[in-house]
Amino acid sequence: IQVGRTGTLAPVARLAPVTVGGVVVENVTLHNEDYIKGIGNKGEVLREGRDIRIGDTVVIQRAGDVIPQIVDVVLDKRPKSAREFHFPKKCPCPLHTDVVRGETAAGEEESRARCSGEFACPYQKIEHLKLFVSRRAFDIDGLGEKQLQYFFDEGWVKEPADIFTLEKRNSKLKLEEIEGYGATSVRNLFGAIESRRRIALERFIYALGMRHVGETTALALARGYGSWEAFHDACLKVAKGDEEAMAEMDALDQIGDTVIKSIADYFGESHNRGIVERLTGEVEIIDAEKPKSNSAVAGKTVVFTGSLEKMTRDEAKATAERLGAKVSGSVSKKTDLVVAGPGAGSKLAEANKHGVKVLTEDEWLKLIGE
């Protein structure tokens, strides 16, 4: 069982190594308790009514040539020793807090079980920190999972603000004396951290790691409120149940009840507010840039596929959104443009199928005037 950033307990199957599509697969997600029992959930591959047991032989595929999935259980090969898996009632974290299932916005029980320990759970804490330093959040070079885990285990970094006080505390920590570190690598790490003290509002919101607030939602919130001060003020009001503030947030594009409840829960917790307050004391949050409405791609839905050679995928996405376009991860009849680089595959085929206009990277850059 793996515990994720939001406390979700994710069961993972360990397989005898098998090659699928040129990749050796040893682990595959089992989604949730119902999936293992064979009850089945919408969108999952396993044939309904086939429970999965320890010792089973299974058929797997790589969905979209990326994510391994179980397609079926080979019942003829099930050994007599095969054991049913009993989903834990307690989180495997040191606190052993109760496992709970929340409710969806429609009032139905969620399919995924979660640790009820929230930010007291050390597994959730470290996953939050990993998100915080990740490429789409603060993007701190030199502070990878291994280093972050070590700093966390040593008690040096327990929350995001601690990262920005490392240099100030280093006279006592003496990072350069740690095996694998030296004066140069420590200096480079402190330089990388210092260079990330200024951050765009949408990246900051995403970095907080609130449930249901991914990149797209964070961008919508940033553009809706414009500044950290305005967004923070709205969050505190929403947490107190201010109906006017909730209505204003609900009126924003792509924001609904689920996101509003998640934000209310997050800012309704004093521990979280303390984390945010200490963090904002260490960084400068840049106001959101309003998307242009008079560009050649304003209002259009764009999909990027294949290898881009003159910019990263993140840079391309950010540029398109700044120009008022909506960037999608899949191609449909509603897609306006597909920008295809070398190695473009299924998305390019879908574009041709639906008659969507396809541009090369150079044609895209010419279109947007860059």
N, C-alpha and C positions, 0 to 999 in steps of 0.2 A: 504494500500500500504506500503510495506517495502522497504527501500532503502539499497542496499547492498554496499559492500566495493568498487566496481568499479562504483557505481552510478546507477546500474540496478534497475529499479522500478519493484518489484515483487508483483503482486496482490495475496492476500491470502483470501480464503473463510472461513468465520466463520460458523460452522455447529452446529446444535443441537447435543449434544454428542451422539455418536453411537459407539457400540463395534464392531470392525472388527478384526478377528483373535486374540481375547483375549486382544486387546488394545483399550482403549477409544480414539476415534478420534474426535477432535473439530475443527481442522484447516486443510486445504488442499490447496496445491498450485494451482493457476490458470494460471501459466506460463507467459502469456503475453496478450496484447490487442486482438490480432487475435484469440487466443484460446477462450477468453470470447465471442467474436462475433460469434464463430462457424465456422470460416474460416478454422481452423485446421492447424497444423504443423506436419511435419514428426516426428514420434516417440512418439507423444502424443496420449492418449487413447480416449479422447472424440470423439464420433461419429461426423463426419463432417456434418455441417449444423445445429447443435444443439447449439444455443446460450444459455448462462447461465445468468439468471437474479436474482436480489435480491428478495428472497421469494420463489425461486424454490426448489423443492425436487429433489435430485440427487442420483444416484447409485454410490457408491465408492468401491474401492478395495485397498489393500495394495500391491504395486508392489514389487515383490521379498520379500514379507512379511515384508517390511520396510516402504516404502514411500507411503502415501495415495494419490490416484489419483481418479479423477472423470471419470467414465466410460460412463455415460449417464445422460440426463435430463429426468425426468418423466413428460412429457408434460400434461398428463391427470390430474396431481395434481397441475399444475401451477395456482395459484390464480390470479384473475383479478387485484389484487393490485401489482403483480410482476413488478419490475422496471428494465429497462435496466441500466447497469453500464457504466458511461461515464468516460473513462480513462483520468486522469489529464493531462493538458497541461503544468502545472507548478509542480516542485518538492515540496512535502509536507514539505521540510526542511524550516527553518526560512528565507532563502534567496529567496525562491520561484523562483528559476531559471528555465529557459525553459527546457522542456523535449524534447530530440532529439533521433532520430534513426540513428545510424551510418551505414557504409557500410561494407559488408564482403569482404574478399580478392578477391572474384569473382566479386565485384562491385554491389552486390545485397543489398537491404535494410535489415538491421538486424531486427529480429523479436522482440527483446527486446528494450524497451525504456530506456533511461538513463538520469540522471540529468546532466545538462551541467556545473554544478558548480565545478566539479572535487574536488580538495583538499580543496577548500573554503567551501564546503558543510560539515556541522558538522556531518551529518549522515555517510558520507564516511570516515571522519577523525576517528571517534570512531571505525568503522568497521576495518579500517586499523590497529589501535592499538590492537584490539582484535586478529587479525591474527598474529600480531607481537609477542604477548606474548603466542600464542597457542603452543600446544604440539609439533607440527612439525616444528615450527619456533624457537623462543628463549626459549620456555618452561619455563617460569618464575613462579615458584610455589608460591601460595599465592596472586597472582595478577589476580584474576578471573574477569569475566565480571562486576560483581556488584561493586567491588573495583575500577576497571578501569573507569567505568562510573562515579563514585563519584569523582575521581581525575580529570577526564576530565571536569565535570560540574563545579568543583571548580577552574578550570583554572591552575591546578598544572601539569598536563600531557597533552600537546597538540600535541606532536610529540614523536617518539621513544626515541630520545636522552634525553628527560626530565625524563624518567624512571631512567636513570643511574645517574642523578644529584639530585634525591630525597633526599638521605641521606645528601648530602652536604647542601641542602636547608632546612633540617628539623629543624634547630635552629629557623627558622621563621615559618615553617608550623606546627610544634609540632603535628605530627601524633598520638603520644601516648595519646594525650588528646581528640582525637575523639572518640565518642561513638562506641563501638565494637572493638576498638583497645586498646592495652596496651603496656607497655614497651617490653614484651616478643614477642608479635606478630609483633611489628614494627621491632624489632631486627631480627626476623626470615625473615621478608620480605626483609630487606636490605641485609641479608646474601644470600637469594635466588637470588636477583638481581646481587649481586657481583659475585656469582658463574657462571653467564651467560655472563661475559664480554669476554670470549673466545668462539668462535662459528665457526663451520665448514662453509666453503664457500657456499656450496649448501643450507644450512639452512638460511644463511644470504640473499642470492639472493631471496629465496622463501619469506622470511620475509618482503622484500621490497614491496610486494603486487602488483607487476606489472600485468596488465591484460594479460591473456593467459600464464602466467609463473607460473605453478603449481610445485609440487614437482619433477615430472619426468623431466620437462623442466629445472628446476633449477639445477638438478643433471647433465643433459647433458651439460649445459653451464659451470658449475663448472669444470667438467672433461675436457671440451674442452679448457678452458683457464688456468686452473691450479691454478691461484692466483687471489686475488681481484684486484691487480694492473693491471694485464693484462686484466681482464674482464672490469674493470672500464674504462680503456683507450679505449678499443674497443667500449664500449657503447657511450662514448663521440664522437668518430669518426662517429659511425652510426647515432647519433643524428644530426650531421652536414652534413649527406648525403654522407660520404666517401664511394665510390663504392667498393673499395678494402676491407675495413673493413666489409661492408655488405656481400660481396661475401664470405669472410672467415667465417662469422657467419652462413651464409646460408649453408655452406659445413658441418657444424656440424650435427651429428645424431639427428633427431627429431626436428630440428629447421627449420622453414620456414618463408615465407613472413609475416604471421600474427604476429608471435612472434617478428620478427625484427622490424616491424612497432610499436608494443607496446613498445618495449625497446627504440626506437627512440623518440616516443612521451613522454615517461617518463623522459628520460635524456635531452630531448629538452626543458623541463620546468625548469626555474631557481629555482622555489620554491622547486621542487623535489630534484634538485642538492644540495640545501642548507640543506634539511633534511638529505640527504645521507652524506654530508660532516660533519655535526654536529654529526651524529651517529658514523661514522668511527673514530671520535676523542675520542669516549668513549669505543670502543670495539677493540678486537684483532681478526682478521679473519684468520682462519687456512686454509692453502692451501689444495686443493682437493687431495684426495688419489686416485692414478691411480688404476683402477680395475686390478686384477690379470688375466693373460691370460693362466696360466698353472694349474689352479685348476680343480678339478673333475667336476665342474658345469659351468665352463667358456663357454659362448656362448649359454647356455641352457635357456629355458623359464620355470620359476617356478611359481607355484601358491600355496599359503598357505591358508588353510581352517580349520575350527573348532577351538577349544581352544588349544593354545600352552601353555604348563605347565612350560617349562624351560626358556622361553624367551618371551618377548612381540612380537606382530606382527611387530611393528616398528623395533625392534632389529633384528628379523629374516630377514626382508626386507633389512635392511642396510647391514647385513652380506652377504646375497646372492649377492647383487650388488657389494660389495667390492671384492667378489670372481669372478666377471665378468659375473654373471648371470643376466638375465632380469626378473624382477618380474611383473607378470600380475595379474589383478583382476578377470579374467574370464578364463575358460577352453575351449580350442578348439583343433582341430587336430594338431595344431602347438605347443601345450604345450608339454614339455619334461617330467616334473616331477610335481606331486601334493603331497604336504606335508600335511597330514590330521591328525588333532588332534581330541579329543572327541567332539561330536556334529556336525561333518562334515555332510553337507546335500547335496544340489543340485550340488555343485561343485564336490563332490566325485562321485555322480551319473553320471555327465558328463564325468568325468575321466574314469570311468568304461565303459561308452558307446563308447568312442573314443579309448579305449585301452591304455590310458596313464598310465605310471608307477606311482604307489602310494607308498609313504614312510610314516612311522610313524615319529614322531619327533626325536626319538632316532636314527632311521636309517638315517635320514637327518644329524644329528650331527656327526654320524660315517662317513658318506660319505664325509663331508667337513673337517673332522679331528678335530672336537672341542668337 
